[in-house]
Every structure is written in C-alpha cells, then in structure tokens.
Amino acid sequence: MSELSRPDRLQIMLNPEEVRVLDDWRFANRMPSRAAAVRELLKRGLAADGIDLETAGRQSTSFGVLDELPARRAANRQIHGGPPSDGDGG
C-alpha cells in the first residue's frame, strides 16, 4: 500500500500514560509522527498474531518459490497433459 493512499481515518482516545508510552516508543524508534508509530505498532501486533498486512487477503496461488511458478505450472500442464512432477522440482 502506498504511503499516500490512506482513504480511511481512525480516531482513538488514549489516556496520558498511553500517550507518553507511545511518544517514548515513537522517539526511540525515530518515527516521524504518532500516526506512523501507531501504524508500525499495529503492523507488528498483527504480525505477532500471524497476520502479514502485505499478504493479507491474497490467494495461496500467489505464493511460490519462484515468481513465475503459476505460469510455469500452466505451461507444464499444456505440454505434458497433467500436473508437473514433484520429483525433480522442474
């Protein structure tokens, strides 16, 4: 997602201690703004729970060892008339 593409606004209320801790973390990690710090903490929290924002919602066929893997599988099916062999990785 582009840094400039943020059509949704999320407003949260924090108590003074939460703001202090957020600002301390922000400055220690050289974050440019509170919003950037909150986004980074959100990203880290979700990652700790097994959710990657970069890949959330993508289908499993989008992931392969090589970028061209799905295209290569389709080509192998056309050439060989079935799914490629798992024996030699090719």
ChimeraX commands (.cxc) that place a marker at each C-alpha (Angstrom):
marker #1 position 0.00,0.00,0.00 radius 0.5
marker #1 position 1.26,3.44,-0.87 radius 0.5
marker #1 position 2.11,5.83,1.95 radius 0.5
marker #1 position -0.19,8.42,0.35 radius 0.5
marker #1 position -3.13,6.08,-0.19 radius 0.5
marker #1 position -5.00,6.24,3.11 radius 0.5
marker #1 position -8.66,6.99,2.48 radius 0.5
marker #1 position -9.87,5.80,5.90 radius 0.5
marker #1 position -9.45,7.72,9.13 radius 0.5
marker #1 position -9.33,6.01,12.53 radius 0.5
marker #1 position -9.64,8.08,15.66 radius 0.5
marker #1 position -8.62,6.62,19.02 radius 0.5
marker #1 position -8.71,8.02,22.52 radius 0.5
marker #1 position -5.68,7.46,24.78 radius 0.5
marker #1 position -5.07,8.32,28.40 radius 0.5
marker #1 position -2.00,10.44,29.28 radius 0.5
marker #1 position 0.10,7.39,30.21 radius 0.5
marker #1 position -0.66,5.68,26.89 radius 0.5
marker #1 position 0.30,8.85,25.01 radius 0.5
marker #1 position 3.55,9.10,26.99 radius 0.5
marker #1 position 4.45,5.47,26.25 radius 0.5
marker #1 position 3.53,5.88,22.57 radius 0.5
marker #1 position 5.62,9.05,22.26 radius 0.5
marker #1 position 8.58,7.45,24.08 radius 0.5
marker #1 position 8.44,4.48,21.68 radius 0.5
marker #1 position 8.00,6.79,18.70 radius 0.5
marker #1 position 11.06,8.88,19.54 radius 0.5
marker #1 position 13.19,5.84,20.46 radius 0.5
marker #1 position 12.37,4.32,17.07 radius 0.5
marker #1 position 12.71,7.59,15.15 radius 0.5
marker #1 position 9.16,7.50,13.82 radius 0.5
marker #1 position 8.11,10.72,12.02 radius 0.5
marker #1 position 4.68,11.02,13.67 radius 0.5
marker #1 position 2.30,9.44,16.15 radius 0.5
marker #1 position 0.28,8.12,13.24 radius 0.5
marker #1 position 3.35,6.40,11.79 radius 0.5
marker #1 position 4.14,4.94,15.21 radius 0.5
marker #1 position 0.59,3.61,15.62 radius 0.5
marker #1 position 0.68,2.10,12.10 radius 0.5
marker #1 position 4.01,0.39,12.85 radius 0.5
marker #1 position 2.79,-0.93,16.20 radius 0.5
marker #1 position -0.41,-2.18,14.55 radius 0.5
marker #1 position 1.63,-3.93,11.86 radius 0.5
marker #1 position 3.90,-5.54,14.47 radius 0.5
marker #1 position 0.97,-6.60,16.64 radius 0.5
marker #1 position -0.80,-8.23,13.71 radius 0.5
marker #1 position 2.43,-9.92,12.61 radius 0.5
marker #1 position 2.85,-11.34,16.12 radius 0.5
marker #1 position -0.59,-12.88,15.68 radius 0.5
marker #1 position 0.41,-14.36,12.32 radius 0.5
marker #1 position -1.14,-11.70,10.06 radius 0.5
marker #1 position 1.03,-10.03,7.42 radius 0.5
marker #1 position -0.52,-6.84,6.04 radius 0.5
marker #1 position 1.41,-7.21,2.77 radius 0.5
marker #1 position -0.11,-10.62,2.06 radius 0.5
marker #1 position -3.47,-10.47,3.86 radius 0.5
marker #1 position -6.31,-11.39,1.53 radius 0.5
marker #1 position -4.10,-12.82,-1.22 radius 0.5
marker #1 position -4.78,-16.32,-2.50 radius 0.5
marker #1 position -2.36,-19.16,-1.86 radius 0.5
marker #1 position -1.68,-19.42,-5.61 radius 0.5
marker #1 position 0.03,-16.02,-5.36 radius 0.5
marker #1 position 2.84,-17.57,-3.35 radius 0.5
marker #1 position 5.52,-19.76,-4.83 radius 0.5
marker #1 position 9.22,-20.32,-4.62 radius 0.5
marker #1 position 9.64,-18.51,-7.93 radius 0.5
marker #1 position 7.56,-15.61,-9.23 radius 0.5
marker #1 position 6.77,-17.42,-12.47 radius 0.5
marker #1 position 5.78,-20.66,-10.74 radius 0.5
marker #1 position 2.00,-20.49,-11.51 radius 0.5
marker #1 position 2.72,-19.68,-15.17 radius 0.5
marker #1 position 5.26,-22.49,-15.34 radius 0.5
marker #1 position 2.74,-24.95,-13.90 radius 0.5
marker #1 position 0.18,-23.97,-16.55 radius 0.5
marker #1 position 2.79,-24.39,-19.30 radius 0.5
marker #1 position 3.75,-27.83,-17.95 radius 0.5
marker #1 position 0.11,-28.92,-17.95 radius 0.5
marker #1 position -0.26,-27.90,-21.59 radius 0.5
marker #1 position 2.97,-29.64,-22.64 radius 0.5
marker #1 position 2.66,-32.80,-20.54 radius 0.5
marker #1 position -1.11,-33.10,-20.24 radius 0.5
marker #1 position -1.22,-33.04,-16.45 radius 0.5
marker #1 position 0.27,-31.57,-13.30 radius 0.5
marker #1 position 4.07,-31.31,-13.18 radius 0.5
marker #1 position 6.03,-33.98,-11.34 radius 0.5
marker #1 position 7.20,-33.21,-7.79 radius 0.5
marker #1 position 10.24,-35.45,-8.28 radius 0.5
marker #1 position 12.85,-33.06,-9.66 radius 0.5
marker #1 position 11.33,-29.65,-8.84 radius 0.5
marker #1 position 11.06,-28.73,-12.51 radius 0.5
marker link #1:1,2 radius 0.2
marker link #1:2,3 radius 0.2
marker link #1:3,4 radius 0.2
marker link #1:4,5 radius 0.2
marker link #1:5,6 radius 0.2
marker link #1:6,7 radius 0.2
marker link #1:7,8 radius 0.2
marker link #1:8,9 radius 0.2
marker link #1:9,10 radius 0.2
marker link #1:10,11 radius 0.2
marker link #1:11,12 radius 0.2
marker link #1:12,13 radius 0.2
marker link #1:13,14 radius 0.2
marker link #1:14,15 radius 0.2
marker link #1:15,16 radius 0.2
marker link #1:16,17 radius 0.2
marker link #1:17,18 radius 0.2
marker link #1:18,19 radius 0.2
marker link #1:19,20 radius 0.2
marker link #1:20,21 radius 0.2
marker link #1:21,22 radius 0.2
marker link #1:22,23 radius 0.2
marker link #1:23,24 radius 0.2
marker link #1:24,25 radius 0.2
marker link #1:25,26 radius 0.2
marker link #1:26,27 radius 0.2
marker link #1:27,28 radius 0.2
marker link #1:28,29 radius 0.2
marker link #1:29,30 radius 0.2
marker link #1:30,31 radius 0.2
marker link #1:31,32 radius 0.2
marker link #1:32,33 radius 0.2
marker link #1:33,34 radius 0.2
marker link #1:34,35 radius 0.2
marker link #1:35,36 radius 0.2
marker link #1:36,37 radius 0.2
marker link #1:37,38 radius 0.2
marker link #1:38,39 radius 0.2
marker link #1:39,40 radius 0.2
marker link #1:40,41 radius 0.2
marker link #1:41,42 radius 0.2
marker link #1:42,43 radius 0.2
marker link #1:43,44 radius 0.2
marker link #1:44,45 radius 0.2
marker link #1:45,46 radius 0.2
marker link #1:46,47 radius 0.2
marker link #1:47,48 radius 0.2
marker link #1:48,49 radius 0.2
marker link #1:49,50 radius 0.2
marker link #1:50,51 radius 0.2
marker link #1:51,52 radius 0.2
marker link #1:52,53 radius 0.2
marker link #1:53,54 radius 0.2
marker link #1:54,55 radius 0.2
marker link #1:55,56 radius 0.2
marker link #1:56,57 radius 0.2
marker link #1:57,58 radius 0.2
marker link #1:58,59 radius 0.2
marker link #1:59,60 radius 0.2
marker link #1:60,61 radius 0.2
marker link #1:61,62 radius 0.2
marker link #1:62,63 radius 0.2
marker link #1:63,64 radius 0.2
marker link #1:64,65 radius 0.2
marker link #1:65,66 radius 0.2
marker link #1:66,67 radius 0.2
marker link #1:67,68 radius 0.2
marker link #1:68,69 radius 0.2
marker link #1:69,70 radius 0.2
marker link #1:70,71 radius 0.2
marker link #1:71,72 radius 0.2
marker link #1:72,73 radius 0.2
marker link #1:73,74 radius 0.2
marker link #1:74,75 radius 0.2
marker link #1:75,76 radius 0.2
marker link #1:76,77 radius 0.2
marker link #1:77,78 radius 0.2
marker link #1:78,79 radius 0.2
marker link #1:79,80 radius 0.2
marker link #1:80,81 radius 0.2
marker link #1:81,82 radius 0.2
marker link #1:82,83 radius 0.2
marker link #1:83,84 radius 0.2
marker link #1:84,85 radius 0.2
marker link #1:85,86 radius 0.2
marker link #1:86,87 radius 0.2
marker link #1:87,88 radius 0.2
marker link #1:88,89 radius 0.2
marker link #1:89,90 radius 0.2
view
